Amino acid sequence: MDNQRLILFIALAFVLFLTWEAWQEDYAPKPAATAAVETTTPALEPPKDVPFAQQTLADTPAVIKPDTPEASTTGMEASGSSQRINVVTDTLDVIIDTRGGDIRQADLLKYPVASDKPDEPFRLMKETFPNLFVAQSGLLSNNNAPDHYAIFQSEKNDYLLQPGQDELRVPLVWQDEDGVKVTKTLIFHRDSHVIDIEQKIENNSAEPWQGSQYRQLQRSRPDGSGESAFIYTYTGGVIYSEEEKYEKLEFDDMAENNLSRDVDGGWAAMIQHYFLAAIVPPADETNHFYSKAPGDDRFVLGMVSPSKTVDAGQSDTFTTRFYVGPKDQSVLEELADNLDLTVDYGILSVIAKPLFWVLSWFHSLFGNWGWAILMVTLIIKLIFYPLSAASYRSMANMRKFAPKMQQLKERYGDDRQRMSQAMMELYKKEKINPLGGCLPMVVQIPVFIALYWVLLESVELRQAPFIFWIQDLSIKDPFYVLPLLMGVSMFIQQKLNPPPPDPVQAKVMMALPIIFTLFFAFFPAGLVLYWLANSVLSVAQQWYITAKIEKAAAAATPNK
């Protein structure tokens, strides 16, 4: 087997593996879910999505489950009507409900839903099915306290970050009859997707107040709309802790088992292709991480803080941070330790991260991600040139003996055993290693796959234009020019290789360029651009080395 067959078979297996993963995601059996309808959560349903009643931390008292007879559902009557608050900054357009102070909708103003719809922002969070996704917070206490079903009061319905203003505060107020007042303030920042939340407890009652805060993300299983059937990226929960590091919590896992773990620092998030929402607690705080599946195809991932005691006449404040935005690695690195792991490069992160850094550096030079992809591809080919040269020399040497192999085939016909023995004798006599070109290509495969994931996962390439008709590197080529050129380059490269002695193998090899062209027709243009550039450079390298060896062989012939 020559190395060209090896790399093509491995590449084909890789593409088929991605297709199988996508099929599993879209069509594999899943737990039954209710019909997806455009409806909000009923106001008076039992609060099954509030954290569990349990000992949240070893050194804190248990909290009362809000849907038990001993506890009020919301800390006050739930029959009051809520209002909607619209908050607009330079990066976010958010809808907050005074019922609980939930973030019910979040549009990312700097990220259009499509390149041909520049004025329509991408909606990451919304309160309706399909693709329900909201952020919630509240308090749990043996005393009266507002959970995310409580009705808060707001002085205004609209908030706008003004020119020259770096911070926008949105206060919501709740108060009970005993004099406990809670002010939940959502704090927005200029040029940021971070939303800080402060929950200040002012205890004007005659008794001490004791309780904890919880923060959670709630979403439904994605419906798969707008996703390519050939490209699979992970959508679901993730958590990070120093002990267990980066962990994925798939929706099926949440449906089967509830997460229940104490974590020092860390963070929790719901991620999808290009975007995420994350909860980032204070780094020195120990929280109880939990997950729930309250039904109706809803999944909850959150955390409960240690409890605080607020004496009569005193006040105290719980704080936390929400991030609602793109998977911008530089921003995520600064926000929390290892939050940039949500840019999921998989097990090849150790290779992918340097590749992304180089890609970003070239982008800073050219201002174009397409040219950056071409330059990174060229750099990779130059680094691996010695290995590629060894592979191509092996194929060129085998090409010289193609006539002798054909003679063996004609001599032994269908007697495969005797033909194999004769070929091995020929290899031994001529000092040919038929696998000599395999190892160099195998070494390069992890780099190729890592770059594949960099191009697939990096939000920076979303809606990034290249040249001419390629105006979005994250979607397929609208005219299929790049896939066709890639297929042609693969066909040319195949002609530079020695033909397989087996006619069945020969037919398979002839079909591979067509198969790959069909697969890549639906891949993002940025990925096809990389594969095309890699294939063209491989053809140039192989042609040069083959011509050099054939020339040397021709020059040596008269001396024999």
N, C-alpha and C positions, 0 to 999 in steps of 0.2 A: 504493500500500500504506500503510495507516495504522499508527501505532506499536503499536496493540494486537495486530495480526496479527504484527508484527515480534517483539514480546516473547514472544508465545505460541510462535511458530515456533522462536525461539532457545531458549526454555526446553525445548520438546519435543526439539530436537536435543541439548540438554545431557543430558536424561534418557536418551535413546536411546544417547548416547555412554557414559554410565555403565553402562548395561545391556550394551552391547557389550564394555566392558572386563571386566565381571564374567564374561560368557560366555567371553571369551578366557582368563581366569584359570582357569575351571572346566573348560572343554571343549577348549581348543586343544591340538594335539598336543604331547606332552612326551616327553623321553627315557624309554625303558623303565626301569621300576623293578621291584624284586622285590616279591612279595606282602607286604602289611603284616600282620605277625603279632606277637603279644605275646611278644617274646623279647629278651633282653639280648645284648650283644655277646659272642661266644664268647671265653673267657679266653685261649685259646692261638692265636687267629688271627694271622697276620702283621700287625704294626702299621703298616698302610698309612696310618693317620691321624696318624702322628707327622710333624713337619715334615720338609721335604726336607733331604738332605745337600747343602749348598752353602755358598759363601762368603756368610755372612749379612750382613756389613758389610765395607766395603773395608779397614778397619784391624783386622780380627779374623780368626783362623784358621778354617779350615773345620771343621764338625762332622761326626761320623760318623753316617751313616744307621743307625738302630737295627735295621733289618731286613736288613742286609747280613751276609755271613758273618763279617766282621771284628768285628762288634759283638754284644754280648749283647742279647737282646730287651728285658730290663727292667733290667739292671744287677744282677740276682740271679735265681735260678730262679723261673719263673713258675708253678710247680706248687702253691705255697702257697695256702691259702684266705684270702679276705678277709672283713672284717666290715663291718657297716653301723653308722653313727653318726647318731643323730637329734639335731639341734640346733633348739631352739625359743626364739625371742625374741618380743618384742611385735609384730613385723611379719612374721617369716619362720618357716616350719617346713621345715627342710632335711634331706635325707638325703645323707650323705657316705659314699663307699665307700673303705675303706682301700687298695683297689687303685688307686693313683695319686692318692688324695685328691680324686677327682672329685666334683663336685656333681651327683648323679644325680637329685635331685628337689627342687623348690622350690615350696611353697605360699605364696601371699600372703594372710596372715591377715586383713588389713583390706579385702580385696576378694573378697566372696563370688562364687561361680560364677554365681549368679542372685539376683535380688531376693527370690524366694520360697524361696531356700535360704540363709538368712543364716549358718548354721553350717557350710556347706561352702565352704572357701576355694578360690579360683581356683588351679589348678595350672599354673604357667608352664613348669616344666621337669620332664621325666620321661625315663626311660631305655628306654622301650619304644615300638615302633611301634603305631599311627600317631602322628605328631607327636612323634617322638623329639627331645629337646633337652637337652643336658648341657653343663657347663662343665668344662674340663680344664686342667691345668698340669703342667709337669715340667721336667727339666733335660736338656741335651744337652752331651756332653763327650767328649773323647778318652780321658778317664779313666772310671772307673765312676761312673754317676750314675743316679738314678731318673727314668724317664719316667712317663707316666700308666698304665703297666701294672705298675709296681713295687708290691710289697706293703709298706705302712707298718704300724707298730704304734701302737695307741692305748690309753691307760690306761682309758678309759671308753667306753661305748656310748651314753650319753645326756648331753646338756648342756642346761641350762635357764637362761635369763637371769633372775636373781632380782630381786625388788623392790629398788629402790635401786641396782642394778648397771647401769652404763652400757656396759660392755664385756665380751664373752665370748670367751675364747681357746680354740681347739680345736687342740692340738698333735698332730702325727703324726710319727713318727720312723722313719727308714730308716738302716741302717748296713751297710757292706760289710766284708769280711774284712781289708782293708788299713787300716782305721781311719778312712775317710771317713764322716762322719755328717751326714745332712741332716734338719733339722727343718722340716717344712712346717706353718705355723700359720695357720689360718683365723680371722680376727678379725671378730666380729659386734658391731654397735653398737645401742644403744637408739634407737627411733624412726627407723630407717634401713634402707634396702635395699642398702646398700653392704657388701661383704665384702672386707676387706683380706686379702691373702695374702703372707706372708713365707716365703721359702725360705732358711734359714740353713745354710751349709756350714761344718762344722768339720773341718778337715783334720788328722787325727791320724796321717796316713801319713808316709812318709819322702820323698815326692815332691810337687812342686807340683801342685795341682789346677786345671784350667782348663775353663771351660764357660760356657754361656748358659742362660737360662731361656726357656721358651715358655709361652704361654697361648693357649687357643683355645676357641671355641664350636662345637659340633657339633650339627647338627639335620637332620631329614628334611624333605622337602617337605610342606607342610600338606595335610591331607585335605579341608579346606573345611567340616568339620562345624561347625554353629552359625553359619555366615556367611550373610548374606542374598544371594540371587541378584541383587538389584538394587543392592547396595552393594559396591564394590570398594575395599579398602585394601591397601597394599603389605605383603607378608610376604617377608623375605629379608635379605640382608646389606647393611650400609652401612659405609663408612669415611670418616674425615675427616682431611685434611691441609691445611696452610696453602697448599700449592702448588695442589692440585686441588680443595680445598674438599669439599663434601658429595657423595659418590658412592654410587650404589646398585650392588650386586653381586647380580644375580638368580641364582636357582639354575641356570638354563640357562647363564648366563655362567660360573658356576663349573664346570659340567660340561664346557664347551668349552675354557676357558682357565684356567690357574692364575695367580692374582695373585702377583706377586713384585716388591716395591717397598720401598725404604728410606724411612722417614717420621720426621721430627722431631716428637716429641710426638704429637698426633693421638689417635685412638681408633678402635675397631672394635666393631661391634654386630650382633646379629641382632634385627630388629624385627618386630612384628606389630601388629594393631589394639589400641591402648591400652597395650601392654606391650612390654618389651624386656629383653635382657641385653646388657651392654656391658663391654668390656675397656678400662680407662683406665690407660695406663702413666704413669710420671713425666713431667711436661711437658718437662723438659730432656733427655730420653733419646731416642736415635735407635734405632728398632726396625725390623726387617725384617718387613713385612706379607706374609702369604701366604694363599692359599686352596687347598683340595684337594677332590676329589670321589672319596673312596676306594671308592665302590660301595655297593650295597645301599640306594640312595636316601638316602645320607648326604652332607652337605656340611660342610666345615670352613673356618672363618675365624679366623685367629689372627695372632700376632706373636712374633718371636724377639728377645731383647734383645742388646745388645753382650756380649761375653764378659768374664769376670773371671778373674783368676789369684789363687788362694788358696795362699800358700806353706805349706810343712809347719809344723804347729804353730799356724797362724793360722785365722781365721774371717772370713766375709763373708756378706752377706745380699742377696738379690734381693727386690724388692717390686713389687707391682702391686695394682690395685683391680678388683674385679668389681662391677657394678651389676645387680641382678636385681629388677625391679619395674615400677611403672607409669610412664607417660610424664608425670611431674609436671614441668612446665616450670621452676618455681622451683627445684626440687631439681637438675635436670639442668644448669641454667645455672651453679650453684655447683660442680658436680662436675667439669666440664671445659668448655673453650671450645667453644661451638657444639654441645654434646651435645643441647641442646634442639631442634636441627634434626630429630631423630628424630621429633618431633611434626610429621608431614609435611604441610604446607600447600601444597606444590608451588610453582609459580612466583609465586603470589600471597601469599607469606609476608609481603611488605612491607606488605600491606593486612591480612592475617589476624591478625598479631601485635597490632597496636593494637586490632583488634576484640575479640580475646580479653581484652586488658587491660580494656577497657570492660565486657565481659561479666562478668569477675571482680569488677570494682568494684561493679556493680549486685548481684551475688550477695552481696557483703559487706554491702550495705545491707538486702536483703530475705531473705537466707538461703534463697533458692529459685531454682534455675536456670531454671525455667519463667518466673517473673516477670522474671528478668534477660534472657531471650530477648525477651520482649515489649517491655521498655524499650529494648533495643538496636535492635530493629526500628523502634520509634517514633523514636528519635534519628536513624536513617538516613533515615527518611522526611522528617523535618524538615529535615535537611541538604540533601536533594535536592528539597525542595519547589519551589524556583524552576524547576528543570529539569522536574519532573513537571508543574508548572502549564503550562509552555510546551507540553508534549506534549498535555495534556488540552485546552488551548485550541485546538490544531490540530485535534484530533478533533471538538471541539464545533462548530468552524466548518465542517468537512466534513459534519457531521451536518445542518447547516442546508440544505446543498445536495443532500442525499440525494434529494429529489423530482426535482430537475433531472437528476440522474444517472440516475434511473429512466426519465425521459422519453427521455434519450439512448439508453438500452438498448432501449426499445420502438421507437424510431425506426430504429436501425441493425441491430437483431436480432443475427444471427450474424456480421456484418461487423466483426470485431474491430479491424481496422486503422483504418477510418473512425471507429469508436466511440472508439478511443484518441486520435485526432486531435481529435475533438470535446471530449473530456474535458480535454485539454491546453489547448485554447482557452478552455474554461470556467475552468480553474484560473488562466490568465493574466488573463482578464477580471476575475475576482473577487479576484485577488491572493491565491490560496490556494497554499500549498506543501504538497503531499501527503506530503512527507518531513520536514516541519517537526517532527514529534514523534518522529522516529527517533533523532536524535543524542542527545537528552537521556537516552533509555532505554539506548542503547548505552554511554554513560558510566557508568551505574549497574550494568551487568551484572557487571564485575569485582568490585565490592563485594558483590553478591549471591552470587556464586560463592565468594568468599573466606569469607564468613560461613557458607556451606554447609559448607566444609571445616573451619572452626572447630568447628561443631556436631558434625561427624562424627568428628573426630580427638581431641577433648578428653576425656581420661579422667575429668575432673571431672564430666561429664554422664552417665557410666556408672552406671546404676541410680539416677539422681537422680529423686526424685518431684516431681510438680507439684501437682495438686489432683484431688480426687475419684477417678476411675477411672485416671488417668494416674499410675502409681507407678514408672515407669521411662521416662525420656525417651530412652533409647538403644535401645529396641525399639519395634516397631509398636504403635499404639493397639489394645488388645485388642478393642474394640467398634467400631472404624473410624469413630468419631464425628468426629474431626478431619479425616480425608480427605473425608468427606461434606460437612462444613461448608465446606471449602476448595473443593470442586466447586461448591457452591451460590454461593459468593462469586464464583467465576470466571464462572458463568453470568450473574449479575447485572451484573458488570462488562461482559460481552459485550453485554448489552442496552443499555448506555449508549453503545456505539460505533456509528458509522454502519454499516449493513449492507453487505457486499461486493456490488458489482454483478454479479459472476460467481456463478451459482447453485452451481457446484461448490465455490468458495471458501466460500460461505455454509454448505454442508453440512459442510465440514471444520471450520469454526469452531464450529459447533454441537456437533460430536463431541469437540472438544478438552477441554471440562470433564469429560466422561465418561472420556476416556483418561487425563487427569491424575489423576482420582480413583482409578482402578484402579492406576496406578503408585504413587501416594503411599500407598495402603492398606498397602503393605509397607515403607515408609520408617520410620526411627526417629521416634517421636512428637515429639522435639525439633525435627527438621527440618520436619515437617508443621506444627507450631505456628508456626514462623517464617514459612512460606509462607502459612499461613492469616492470620496477623496482617498480613503485608505486603499480601495481597489485600484484606482488609477495609479497611485504611487507604487503599489505592488506590481502592476503590469510593467511600469517603467523600470523598476529594479530588476524584475525577472528577465525582461527583454535584454537589458544591458548585460547581465551576468551570463545569460545563455549565449548571446552573440559573442561575448568575450571568450567563453569556453570553446565554442564551435570554431572560432577563428584560430585559437591556439591549436586545436586538434587538426585543422586543415593545414596549418603551417608545419606540423610535425609529421604529417603523412609521407611526404617525399623522402624523408630520412630513414623510413623503416625499410 
